[in-house]
Amino acid sequence: MKSAYEKLCTRFARLGNLNGAAAVLNWDAAAMMPSGGAGARAEQVATLALLSHELLCAPEMAELLEQAETQKLSLWDSANLREMRLMWRHATALPGDLVAAMSKAGSACEMIWRSARETDNFAALQPFLDEVVDLTRQAAIAKGEAFGCAPYDALLSQYEPGLRSTDIDRHFDALVDFLPDLLDRILEIQTEPPPATYRISVAIQERLSRQLLEAIGFDFEHGRLDVSLHPFTGGVADDVRLTTRYDEADPLRSLFP
């Protein structure tokens, strides 16, 4: 009979597969999907987000976590269990309809951003961005109430557990004392780079990017390189999706996006 921890591992493996499927769908939306597929894709990704949320919030999860915390576990498994509980706490703090709404709003905002970016039209993007920010604030408030802390601290705990906004304020207070003056002095002596006198084709840049990836050990049997408006790394461990963008007048941009 499986122990509570083993049952949790099985459930979180399923969760990982759902999140992995969403990651590949998001990569496809950025690199391959025709614009006409955006509505259906938003629904697909939102459905996966809701399924993941429901899996984490299943009634028996709380009892399994409590039982697993009484088991004798290795250091690795103990750390893994802490991460499981943290994910569970974040999930149970939010209602499912908010999770789905945040996913759909994010998908819609990104599609509008693509066209707005080309024309430098922030006004077209703003209402969609406002919705994303509003939903994120709702999530922050809900998590803050569940965690017993400030809303922003609750959001921070998802990425930097233990870090507080007061810690960040202390670091920025130190920067504000010297950084503005430093930037001004740099800009006074920094000259504009001369315009490029040559162009390097996209095909050559792509070959160079692939050669460099192979040189550092990137396995193209378990990943691929494509183009997107905003470079990112996604996918899963055995199927890594890298993206970049090319500019014939600025070839270094594809290497250091």
For each residue, the residues with C-beta under 8 A, 3 or more apart:
1:
2: 6 7 10
3: 6 7 67 68 71
4: 7 8 63 64 65 67 68 71
5: 8 9 68 71 73 77 81
6: 2 3 9 10
7: 2 3 4 10 11 64
8: 4 5 11 12 61 64 65 68 81 84
9: 5 6 12 13 80
10: 2 6 7 13 14
11: 7 8 14 15 55 58 61 64
12: 8 9 15 16 84 87
13: 9 10 16 17
14: 10 11 17 18 55
15: 11 12 18 19 52 55 56
16: 12 13 19 20 236
17: 13 14 20 21
18: 14 15 21 22 48 51 52 55
19: 15 16 22 23 48 52
20: 16 17 23 24 235 236 239
21: 17 18 24 25 48
22: 18 19 25 26 45 48 49 52
23: 19 20 26 27 234 235 236 241
24: 20 21 27 28 234 235 236 239 241
25: 21 22 28 29 41 44 45 48
26: 22 23 29 30 45 234
27: 23 24 30 31 32 226 234 235 241 243
28: 24 25 31 32 33 41
29: 25 26 32 33 37 38 41 45 107 110
30: 26 27 33 110 228 229 230 232 243
31: 27 28 226 227 228 241 243
32: 27 28 29 226
33: 28 29 30 37 38 41
34: 37
35: 38 111 114
36:
37: 29 33 34 40 41
38: 29 33 35 41 42 107 108 111
39: 42 43
40: 37 43 44
41: 25 28 29 33 37 38 44 45 107
42: 38 39 45 46 103 104 107 108
43: 39 40 46 47 104
44: 25 40 41 47 48
45: 22 25 26 29 41 42 48 49 103 107
46: 42 43 49 50 100 103 104 107
47: 43 44 50 51 100
48: 18 19 21 22 25 44 45 51 52
49: 22 45 46 52 53 99 100 102 103
50: 46 47 53 54 96 99 100 103
51: 18 47 48 54 55
52: 15 18 19 22 48 49 55 56 91
53: 49 50 56 57 91 94 96 99
54: 50 51 57 58 96
55: 11 14 15 18 51 52 58
56: 15 52 53 61 87 88 91 92
57: 53 54 61 88 91 92 96
58: 11 54 55 61
59: 62
60: 63 64
61: 8 11 56 57 58 64 65 88
62: 59 65 66 88
63: 4 60 66 67
64: 4 7 8 11 60 61 67 68
65: 4 8 61 62 68 69 81 84 85 88
66: 62 63 69 70
67: 3 4 63 64 70 71
68: 3 4 5 8 64 65 71 73 81 84
69: 65 66 81 85
70: 66 67
71: 3 4 5 67 68
72:
73: 5 68 77 78 81
74: 77 78
75: 78 79
76: 79 80
77: 5 73 74 80 81
78: 73 74 75 81 82
79: 75 76 82 83
80: 9 76 77 83 84
81: 5 8 65 68 69 73 77 78 84 85
82: 78 79 85 86
83: 79 80 86 87
84: 8 12 65 68 80 81 87 88
85: 65 69 81 82 88 89
86: 82 83 89 90 157 158 161
87: 12 56 83 84 90 91
88: 56 57 61 62 65 84 85 91 92
89: 85 86 92 93 146 147
90: 86 87 93 94 143 157 158
91: 52 53 56 57 87 88 94
92: 56 57 88 89 146
93: 89 90 142 143 145 146 147 154
94: 53 90 91 98 99 139 142 143
95: 98 99 142
96: 50 53 54 57 99 100
97: 100 101
98: 94 95 101 102 135 138 139 142
99: 49 50 53 94 95 96 102 103
100: 46 47 49 50 96 97 103 104
101: 97 98 104 105 135
102: 49 98 99 105 106 132 135 136 139
103: 42 45 46 49 50 99 100 106 107
104: 42 43 46 100 101 107 108
105: 101 102 108 109 128 131 132 135
106: 102 103 109 110 132
107: 29 38 41 42 45 46 103 104 110 111
108: 38 42 104 105 111 112 128 131
109: 105 106 112 113 125 128 129 131 132
110: 29 30 106 107 113 114
111: 35 38 107 108 114 115
112: 108 109 115 116 124 125 128
113: 109 110 116 117 125 128
114: 35 110 111 117 118 229
115: 111 112 118 119 121 124
116: 112 113 119 120 121 122 124 125
117: 113 114 120 229
118: 114 115
119: 115 116 124
120: 116 117
121: 115 116 124 125
122: 116 125 126
123: 126
124: 112 115 116 119 121
125: 109 112 113 116 121 122 128 129
126: 122 123 129 130
127: 130 131
128: 105 108 109 112 113 125 131 132
129: 109 125 126 132 133
130: 126 127 133 134
131: 105 108 109 127 128 134 135
132: 102 105 106 109 128 129 135 136
133: 129 130 136 137
134: 130 131 137 138
135: 98 101 102 105 131 132 138 139
136: 102 132 133 139 140 155
137: 133 134 140 141 151
138: 98 134 135 141 142
139: 94 98 102 135 136 142 143 155
140: 136 137 143 144 151 152 154 155
141: 137 138 144 145 151
142: 93 94 95 98 138 139 145 146
143: 90 93 94 139 140 146 147 151 154 155 157
144: 140 141 147 148 149 150 151 152 153 154
145: 93 141 142 148
146: 89 92 93 142 143 154
147: 89 93 143 144 153 154 157
148: 144 145
149: 144 153 154 157 164
150: 144 153 154 164 165
151: 137 140 141 143 144 154 155
152: 140 144 155 156 165
153: 144 147 149 150 156 157 164 165
154: 93 140 143 144 146 147 149 150 151 157 158
155: 136 139 140 143 151 152 158 159
156: 152 153 159 160 163 164 165 168
157: 86 90 143 147 149 153 154 160 161 162 163
158: 86 90 154 155
159: 155 156
160: 156 157 163
161: 86 157
162: 157
163: 156 157 160 167 168
164: 149 150 153 156 167 168
165: 150 152 153 156 168 169
166: 169 170
167: 163 164 170 171
168: 156 163 164 165 171 172
169: 165 166 172 173
170: 166 167 173 174
171: 167 168 174 175
172: 168 169 175 176
173: 169 170 176 177
174: 170 171 177
175: 171 172 178 179
176: 172 173 179 180
177: 173 174
178: 175 181 182
179: 175 176 182 183
180: 176 183 184
181: 178 184 185
182: 178 179 185 186
183: 179 180 186 187
184: 180 181 187 188
185: 181 182 188 189
186: 182 183 189 190
187: 183 184 190
188: 184 185
189: 185 186
190: 186 187
191:
192:
193:
194: 197
195: 249
196: 199 249 250
197: 194
198:
199: 196 248 249
200: 204 205 248 251
201: 204 205 248
202: 205 206 246 248
203: 206 207
204: 200 201 207 208
205: 200 201 202 208 209 246 248 251 254
206: 202 203 209 210 225 246 254
207: 203 204 210 211
208: 204 205 211 212 251 255
209: 205 206 212 213 225 244 254 255
210: 206 207 213 214 220 225
211: 207 208 214 215
212: 208 209 215 216 255
213: 209 210 216 218 220 225 242
214: 210 211 217 218 220
215: 211 212
216: 212 213
217: 214
218: 213 214 223 240 242
219: 222 223
220: 210 213 214 223 224 225
221:
222: 219 238 239 240
223: 218 219 220 235 239 240 241 242
224: 220 240 241 242
225: 206 209 210 213 220 242 243 244
226: 27 31 32 241 242 243
227: 31 243 244 245 246
228: 30 31 231 232 243 244 245
229: 30 114 117 245
230: 30 243 245
231: 228 242 243 244 245 257
232: 30 228 243
233: 240 241 242 243
234: 23 24 26 27 240 241 243
235: 20 23 24 27 223 239 240 241
236: 16 20 23 24 239 240
237: 240
238: 222
239: 20 24 222 223 235 236
240: 218 222 223 224 233 234 235 236 237
241: 23 24 27 31 223 224 226 233 234 235
242: 213 218 223 224 225 226 231 233
243: 27 30 31 225 226 227 228 230 231 232 233 234
244: 209 225 227 228 231 254 255 257
245: 227 228 229 230 231 253 254 257
246: 202 205 206 227 251 253 254
247: 250 251 253 254
248: 199 200 201 202 205 251
249: 195 196 199
250: 196 247 253
251: 200 205 208 246 247 248 254 255
252: 255 256
253: 245 246 247 250 256 257
254: 205 206 209 244 245 246 247 251 257
255: 208 209 212 244 251 252
256: 252 253
257: 231 244 245 253 254
